[in-house]
């Protein structure tokens, strides 16, 4: 739930991926990759298909993962 809140996906938590926007699917994919709690994460265009607010949100989340949780992001 915390990841869904951080990525602004709470309102879509019960939706099927095919019923949400491309940007929301991109954020959902990012949330799924973070569930494994890895110390190293490789992201391939994590802000692709996101609007300006979504891009800021993802960048802030990546920065937070690195500075507060010790996750390296490539």
MOPAC internal coordinates of N, CA, C and O (Angstrom, degrees):
PM7 1SCF
backbone

  N    0.0000 0     0.00 0     0.00 0    0    0    0
  C    1.4415 1     0.00 0     0.00 0    1    0    0
  C    1.5344 1   110.51 1     0.00 0    2    1    0
  O    1.2310 1   120.94 1   144.04 1    3    2    1
  N    1.3384 1   115.81 1   -35.96 1    3    2    1
  C    1.4738 1   119.45 1  -179.88 1    5    3    2
  C    1.5268 1   111.03 1   -61.64 1    6    5    3
  O    1.2310 1   120.66 1   136.29 1    7    6    5
  N    1.3426 1   116.34 1   -43.71 1    7    6    5
  C    1.4582 1   119.47 1   178.40 1    9    7    6
  C    1.5204 1   111.31 1   -64.57 1   10    9    7
  O    1.2310 1   120.19 1   139.70 1   11   10    9
  N    1.3145 1   117.24 1   -40.30 1   11   10    9
  C    1.4650 1   120.04 1   178.40 1   13   11   10
  C    1.5215 1   110.53 1   -62.39 1   14   13   11
  O    1.2310 1   120.51 1   141.60 1   15   14   13
  N    1.3208 1   116.62 1   -38.40 1   15   14   13
  C    1.4653 1   119.79 1   177.30 1   17   15   14
  C    1.5234 1   110.87 1   -66.13 1   18   17   15
  O    1.2310 1   120.49 1   133.88 1   19   18   17
  N    1.3296 1   116.67 1   -46.12 1   19   18   17
  C    1.4591 1   120.69 1  -178.42 1   21   19   18
  C    1.5215 1   112.10 1   -62.49 1   22   21   19
  O    1.2310 1   120.56 1   147.59 1   23   22   21
  N    1.3219 1   116.54 1   -32.41 1   23   22   21
  C    1.4576 1   120.70 1  -177.94 1   25   23   22
  C    1.5260 1   112.26 1  -100.17 1   26   25   23
  O    1.2310 1   120.61 1  -167.61 1   27   26   25
  N    1.3231 1   116.44 1    12.39 1   27   26   25
  C    1.4654 1   122.54 1   175.97 1   29   27   26
  C    1.5264 1   112.16 1    56.74 1   30   29   27
  O    1.2310 1   120.95 1  -132.49 1   31   30   29
  N    1.3390 1   115.79 1    47.51 1   31   30   29
  C    1.4596 1   120.87 1  -179.93 1   33   31   30
  C    1.5310 1   112.62 1  -119.91 1   34   33   31
  O    1.2310 1   119.73 1  -169.88 1   35   34   33
  N    1.3142 1   118.12 1    10.12 1   35   34   33
  C    1.4658 1   121.46 1  -177.55 1   37   35   34
  C    1.5258 1   111.32 1   -55.78 1   38   37   35
  O    1.2310 1   120.13 1   135.89 1   39   38   37
  N    1.3125 1   117.35 1   -44.11 1   39   38   37
  C    1.4654 1   119.63 1  -176.20 1   41   39   38
  C    1.5362 1   112.14 1   -68.43 1   42   41   39
  O    1.2310 1   119.76 1   163.46 1   43   42   41
  N    1.3243 1   118.06 1   -16.54 1   43   42   41
  C    1.4595 1   121.51 1   179.10 1   45   43   42
  C    1.5245 1   112.65 1  -106.19 1   46   45   43
  O    1.2310 1   119.63 1  -165.13 1   47   46   45
  N    1.3130 1   118.32 1    14.87 1   47   46   45
  C    1.4637 1   120.80 1  -172.90 1   49   47   46
  C    1.5270 1   113.75 1   -61.30 1   50   49   47
  O    1.2310 1   119.27 1   154.94 1   51   50   49
  N    1.3188 1   119.00 1   -25.06 1   51   50   49
  C    1.4638 1   121.46 1   179.58 1   53   51   50
  C    1.5244 1   113.11 1  -104.91 1   54   53   51
  O    1.2310 1   120.31 1  -175.85 1   55   54   53
  N    1.3294 1   117.01 1     4.15 1   55   54   53
  C    1.4662 1   121.08 1  -177.36 1   57   55   54
  C    1.5286 1   111.07 1   -83.76 1   58   57   55
  O    1.2310 1   121.26 1   -31.00 1   59   58   57
  N    1.3107 1   115.20 1   149.00 1   59   58   57
  C    1.4625 1   120.39 1   172.88 1   61   59   58
  C    1.5232 1   108.09 1   -74.71 1   62   61   59
  O    1.2310 1   119.74 1   -37.09 1   63   62   61
  N    1.3268 1   118.11 1   142.91 1   63   62   61
  C    1.4745 1   120.38 1  -179.53 1   65   63   62
  C    1.5264 1   113.58 1   -54.08 1   66   65   63
  O    1.2310 1   119.90 1   146.70 1   67   66   65
  N    1.3195 1   117.79 1   -33.30 1   67   66   65
  C    1.4679 1   119.26 1  -178.79 1   69   67   66
  C    1.5317 1   111.97 1   -72.26 1   70   69   67
  O    1.2310 1   120.16 1   170.04 1   71   70   69
  N    1.3450 1   117.29 1    -9.96 1   71   70   69
  C    1.4623 1   121.35 1  -178.78 1   73   71   70
  C    1.5250 1   113.33 1  -104.64 1   74   73   71
  O    1.2310 1   120.24 1  -170.96 1   75   74   73
  N    1.3177 1   117.15 1     9.04 1   75   74   73
  C    1.4649 1   120.20 1   177.27 1   77   75   74
  C    1.5308 1   108.64 1  -116.99 1   78   77   75
  O    1.2310 1   120.81 1   -13.87 1   79   78   77
  N    1.3144 1   116.06 1   166.13 1   79   78   77
  C    1.4678 1   120.26 1  -176.29 1   81   79   78
  C    1.5316 1   111.54 1   -69.37 1   82   81   79
  O    1.2310 1   121.19 1   -14.74 1   83   82   81
  N    1.3195 1   115.33 1   165.26 1   83   82   81
  C    1.4652 1   121.02 1   179.16 1   85   83   82
  C    1.5262 1   111.28 1   -61.12 1   86   85   83
  O    1.2310 1   120.19 1   139.67 1   87   86   85
  N    1.3151 1   117.25 1   -40.33 1   87   86   85
  C    1.4614 1   120.61 1   177.87 1   89   87   86
  C    1.5181 1   112.02 1   -64.49 1   90   89   87
  O    1.2310 1   120.69 1   140.40 1   91   90   89
  N    1.3354 1   116.28 1   -39.60 1   91   90   89
  C    1.4576 1   120.22 1   178.09 1   93   91   90
  C    1.5241 1   110.73 1   -67.26 1   94   93   91
  O    1.2310 1   120.14 1   142.98 1   95   94   93
  N    1.3301 1   117.33 1   -37.02 1   95   94   93
  C    1.4710 1   120.10 1   176.02 1   97   95   94
  C    1.5211 1   110.62 1   -64.65 1   98   97   95
  O    1.2310 1   120.42 1   143.09 1   99   98   97
  N    1.3269 1   116.80 1   -36.91 1   99   98   97
  C    1.4667 1   120.90 1   177.75 1  101   99   98
  C    1.5355 1   109.70 1   -62.88 1  102  101   99
  O    1.2310 1   120.44 1   134.35 1  103  102  101
  N    1.3276 1   116.76 1   -45.65 1  103  102  101
  C    1.4670 1   120.39 1   178.53 1  105  103  102
  C    1.5273 1   111.10 1   -66.04 1  106  105  103
  O    1.2310 1   120.14 1   143.99 1  107  106  105
  N    1.3389 1   117.35 1   -36.01 1  107  106  105
  C    1.4577 1   121.11 1   176.80 1  109  107  106
  C    1.5232 1   110.83 1   -63.50 1  110  109  107
  O    1.2310 1   120.11 1   138.49 1  111  110  109
  N    1.3222 1   117.39 1   -41.51 1  111  110  109
  C    1.4650 1   121.05 1   177.45 1  113  111  110
  C    1.5269 1   110.79 1   -61.91 1  114  113  111
  O    1.2310 1   120.52 1   140.74 1  115  114  113
  N    1.3186 1   116.62 1   -39.26 1  115  114  113
  C    1.4583 1   120.45 1   177.24 1  117  115  114
  C    1.5296 1   110.16 1   -64.35 1  118  117  115
  O    1.2310 1   120.30 1   135.46 1  119  118  117
  N    1.3193 1   117.03 1   -44.54 1  119  118  117
  C    1.4697 1   120.54 1   178.66 1  121  119  118
  C    1.5216 1   110.99 1   -60.43 1  122  121  119
  O    1.2310 1   120.19 1   137.72 1  123  122  121
  N    1.3131 1   117.25 1   -42.28 1  123  122  121
  C    1.4676 1   120.95 1   179.04 1  125  123  122
  C    1.5217 1   111.21 1   -62.00 1  126  125  123
  O    1.2310 1   120.43 1   140.68 1  127  126  125
  N    1.3320 1   116.78 1   -39.32 1  127  126  125
  C    1.4614 1   119.54 1  -179.34 1  129  127  126
  C    1.5260 1   111.27 1   -67.97 1  130  129  127
  O    1.2310 1   120.26 1   153.76 1  131  130  129
  N    1.3280 1   117.11 1   -26.24 1  131  130  129
  C    1.4583 1   120.61 1  -178.48 1  133  131  130
  C    1.5272 1   113.22 1   -84.75 1  134  133  131
  O    1.2310 1   119.86 1   165.79 1  135  134  133
  N    1.3111 1   117.87 1   -14.21 1  135  134  133
  C    1.4605 1   120.94 1  -179.13 1  137  135  134
  C    1.5270 1   113.21 1   -64.28 1  138  137  135
  O    1.2310 1   120.21 1   151.40 1  139  138  137
  N    1.3155 1   117.20 1   -28.60 1  139  138  137
  C    1.4695 1   121.39 1  -177.50 1  141  139  138
  C    1.5215 1   112.45 1   -71.47 1  142  141  139
  O    1.2310 1   120.01 1   168.55 1  143  142  141
  N    1.3336 1   117.59 1   -11.45 1  143  142  141
  C    1.4626 1   122.46 1   178.11 1  145  143  142
  C    1.5312 1   112.11 1    57.14 1  146  145  143
  O    1.2310 1   120.72 1  -136.50 1  147  146  145
  N    1.3299 1   116.23 1    43.50 1  147  146  145
  C    1.4575 1   121.76 1   177.82 1  149  147  146
  C    1.5182 1   110.44 1   -77.45 1  150  149  147
  O    1.2310 1   120.33 1   -24.58 1  151  150  149
  N    1.3106 1   116.97 1   155.42 1  151  150  149
  C    1.4591 1   122.58 1   178.01 1  153  151  150
  C    1.5313 1   111.09 1   -86.95 1  154  153  151
  O    1.2310 1   120.47 1   164.75 1  155  154  153
  N    1.3320 1   116.71 1   -15.25 1  155  154  153
  C    1.4580 1   122.49 1   179.62 1  157  155  154
  C    1.5213 1   108.22 1  -134.04 1  158  157  155
  O    1.2310 1   120.67 1   -52.54 1  159  158  157
  N    1.3273 1   116.32 1   127.46 1  159  158  157
  C    1.4637 1   121.22 1  -179.24 1  161  159  158
  C    1.5169 1   108.94 1  -128.75 1  162  161  159
  O    1.2310 1   120.83 1   -49.81 1  163  162  161
  N    1.3347 1   116.03 1   130.19 1  163  162  161
  C    1.4563 1   122.06 1   174.06 1  165  163  162
  C    1.5240 1   107.44 1  -101.51 1  166  165  163
  O    1.2310 1   120.35 1   -56.55 1  167  166  165
  N    1.3244 1   116.93 1   123.45 1  167  166  165
  C    1.4612 1   121.57 1   179.62 1  169  167  166
  C    1.5207 1   109.34 1  -116.38 1  170  169  167
  O    1.2310 1   120.58 1   -48.11 1  171  170  169
  N    1.3030 1   116.50 1   131.89 1  171  170  169
  C    1.4594 1   122.43 1   177.91 1  173  171  170
  C    1.5278 1   108.05 1  -108.94 1  174  173  171
  O    1.2310 1   120.72 1   -76.61 1  175  174  173
  N    1.3149 1   116.23 1   103.39 1  175  174  173
  C    1.4605 1   123.49 1  -179.29 1  177  175  174
  C    1.5367 1   112.46 1    52.77 1  178  177  175
  O    1.2310 1   119.94 1  -119.97 1  179  178  177
  N    1.3356 1   117.71 1    60.03 1  179  178  177
  C    1.4668 1   120.05 1  -176.42 1  181  179  178
  C    1.5228 1   114.25 1   -66.66 1  182  181  179
  O    1.2310 1   119.96 1   164.22 1  183  182  181
  N    1.3297 1   117.67 1   -15.78 1  183  182  181
  C    1.4645 1   119.11 1  -179.73 1  185  183  182
  C    1.5292 1   112.26 1  -105.47 1  186  185  183
  O    1.2310 1   120.30 1  -171.06 1  187  186  185
  N    1.3238 1   117.04 1     8.94 1  187  186  185
  C    1.4565 1   120.96 1   177.76 1  189  187  186
  C    1.5314 1   109.67 1   -61.27 1  190  189  187
  O    1.2310 1   119.96 1   -45.25 1  191  190  189
  N    1.3124 1   117.68 1   134.75 1  191  190  189
  C    1.4677 1   125.43 1   177.45 1  193  191  190
  C    1.5232 1   113.65 1    72.99 1  194  193  191
  O    1.2310 1   119.64 1  -168.83 1  195  194  193
  N    1.3199 1   118.28 1    11.17 1  195  194  193
  C    1.4590 1   120.51 1   178.93 1  197  195  194
  C    1.5181 1   110.74 1   -98.68 1  198  197  195
  O    1.2310 1   120.93 1   -29.20 1  199  198  197
  N    1.3290 1   115.82 1   150.80 1  199  198  197
  C    1.4628 1   120.03 1   174.35 1  201  199  198
  C    1.5249 1   108.67 1   -79.75 1  202  201  199
  O    1.2310 1   120.40 1    -2.17 1  203  202  201
  N    1.3175 1   116.83 1   177.83 1  203  202  201
  C    1.4717 1   120.82 1  -175.61 1  205  203  202
  C    1.5209 1   111.71 1   -58.59 1  206  205  203
  O    1.2310 1   119.83 1   137.59 1  207  206  205
  N    1.3164 1   117.93 1   -42.41 1  207  206  205
  C    1.4700 1   120.89 1   179.46 1  209  207  206
  C    1.5283 1   110.88 1   -65.72 1  210  209  207
  O    1.2310 1   120.41 1   139.42 1  211  210  209
  N    1.3214 1   116.83 1   -40.58 1  211  210  209
  C    1.4576 1   120.86 1   177.66 1  213  211  210
  C    1.5138 1   112.25 1   -63.35 1  214  213  211
  O    1.2310 1   120.72 1   140.51 1  215  214  213
  N    1.3275 1   116.23 1   -39.49 1  215  214  213
  C    1.4658 1   120.79 1   177.91 1  217  215  214
  C    1.5269 1   110.21 1   -62.51 1  218  217  215
  O    1.2310 1   120.41 1   133.92 1  219  218  217
  N    1.3383 1   116.83 1   -46.08 1  219  218  217
  C    1.4747 1   120.24 1   178.30 1  221  219  218
  C    1.5229 1   110.80 1   -61.12 1  222  221  219
  O    1.2310 1   120.56 1   137.95 1  223  222  221
  N    1.3217 1   116.53 1   -42.05 1  223  222  221
  C    1.4551 1   120.97 1  -179.27 1  225  223  222
  C    1.5268 1   111.64 1   -61.84 1  226  225  223
  O    1.2310 1   120.57 1   134.26 1  227  226  225
  N    1.3204 1   116.51 1   -45.74 1  227  226  225
  C    1.4686 1   120.84 1  -179.70 1  229  227  226
  C    1.5246 1   110.38 1   -66.77 1  230  229  227
  O    1.2310 1   119.99 1   136.60 1  231  230  229
  N    1.3183 1   117.62 1   -43.40 1  231  230  229
  C    1.4689 1   119.90 1   178.33 1  233  231  230
  C    1.5216 1   111.41 1   -62.57 1  234  233  231
  O    1.2310 1   120.25 1   139.83 1  235  234  233
  N    1.3183 1   117.13 1   -40.17 1  235  234  233
  C    1.4704 1   120.30 1   177.38 1  237  235  234
  C    1.5219 1   110.67 1   -64.16 1  238  237  235
  O    1.2310 1   120.45 1   138.64 1  239  238  237
  N    1.3410 1   116.75 1   -41.36 1  239  238  237
  C    1.4577 1   120.45 1   178.72 1  241  239  238
  C    1.5233 1   110.58 1   -63.27 1  242  241  239
  O    1.2310 1   119.88 1   136.07 1  243  242  241
  N    1.3315 1   117.83 1   -43.93 1  243  242  241
  C    1.4616 1   121.47 1   179.29 1  245  243  242
  C    1.5288 1   110.22 1   -62.44 1  246  245  243
  O    1.2310 1   120.36 1   136.36 1  247  246  245
  N    1.3180 1   116.91 1   -43.64 1  247  246  245
  C    1.4690 1   121.08 1   178.09 1  249  247  246
  C    1.5327 1   110.41 1   -61.27 1  250  249  247
  O    1.2310 1   120.60 1   137.09 1  251  250  249
  N    1.3298 1   116.45 1   -42.91 1  251  250  249
  C    1.4622 1   121.10 1   179.37 1  253  251  250
  C    1.5276 1   110.92 1   -64.83 1  254  253  251
  O    1.2310 1   120.20 1   138.07 1  255  254  253
  N    1.3217 1   117.22 1   -41.93 1  255  254  253
  C    1.4622 1   120.31 1   178.08 1  257  255  254
  C    1.5172 1   110.73 1   -58.48 1  258  257  255
  O    1.2310 1   120.75 1   138.57 1  259  258  257
  N    1.3169 1   116.17 1   -41.43 1  259  258  257
  C    1.4520 1   120.98 1  -178.24 1  261  259  258
  C    1.5218 1   111.94 1   -72.41 1  262  261  259
  O    1.2310 1   119.83 1   129.49 1  263  262  261
  N    1.3114 1   117.93 1   -50.51 1  263  262  261
  C    1.4635 1   120.39 1  -172.83 1  265  263  262
  C    1.5236 1   113.68 1   -78.12 1  266  265  263
  O    1.2310 1   119.64 1   144.52 1  267  266  265
  N    1.3114 1   118.29 1   -35.48 1  267  266  265
  C    1.4657 1   119.99 1  -174.54 1  269  267  266
  C    1.5256 1   114.64 1  -103.78 1  270  269  267
  O    1.2310 1   120.59 1   160.40 1  271  270  269
  N    1.3373 1   116.48 1   -19.60 1  271  270  269
  C    1.4535 1   118.80 1  -176.89 1  273  271  270
  C    1.5254 1   113.13 1  -120.11 1  274  273  271
  O    1.2310 1   120.02 1   179.69 1  275  274  273
  N    1.3145 1   117.57 1    -0.31 1  275  274  273
  C    1.4663 1   121.44 1   176.45 1  277  275  274
  C    1.5043 1   115.22 1    69.57 1  278  277  275
  O    1.2310 1   119.61 1  -158.55 1  279  278  277
  N    1.3289 1   118.36 1    21.45 1  279  278  277
  C    1.4548 1   121.93 1   179.50 1  281  279  278
  C    1.5237 1   108.73 1   -87.58 1  282  281  279
  O    1.2310 1   120.58 1   -51.78 1  283  282  281
  N    1.3201 1   116.50 1   128.22 1  283  282  281
  C    1.4600 1   121.06 1   175.02 1  285  283  282
  C    1.5170 1   108.34 1   -88.29 1  286  285  283
  O    1.2310 1   121.06 1   -47.18 1  287  286  285
  N    1.3353 1   115.59 1   132.82 1  287  286  285
  C    1.4600 1   120.67 1  -177.60 1  289  287  286
  C    1.5189 1   108.79 1  -122.59 1  290  289  287
  O    1.2310 1   121.22 1   -53.81 1  291  290  289
  N    1.3338 1   115.28 1   126.19 1  291  290  289
  C    1.4566 1   121.88 1   178.47 1  293  291  290
  C    1.5188 1   107.55 1  -114.29 1  294  293  291
  O    1.2310 1   120.10 1   180.00 1  295  294  293

